[in-house]
Amino acid sequence: MTEDESWSVDEAISNLKKAMSEGNHNAADVFSSIDVNNDGEINGPELYKGLLEHLGDRLSPGQVSMIIEALDSNDDNRIDLSELTSALEEEE
């Protein structure tokens, strides 16, 4: 992974944290707004659309995959609420 790629993941997380605090939302609010099919997991297409909706960031499929890899602690290639919560609520 190059520096640019890891920076993209960090930037996306910090941008989501910022949007979350500005909108006075918690991780569960953000999760439910991104998990459009309500299956309890965020997949690549949902993450892409969610970041576009929340941040206006149009990410490449590679960037979306990197974010999922960075947050996915149980290696199922999806982000569940606990994974998103730990990413968004950890102290910077």
Secondary structure, 3 states (H helix, E strand, C coil): CCHHHHHHHHHHHHHHHHHHHHCCCCHHHHHHHHCCCCCCEECHHHHHHHHHHHHCCCCCHHHHHHHHHHHCCCCCCCEEHHHHHHHHHCCC
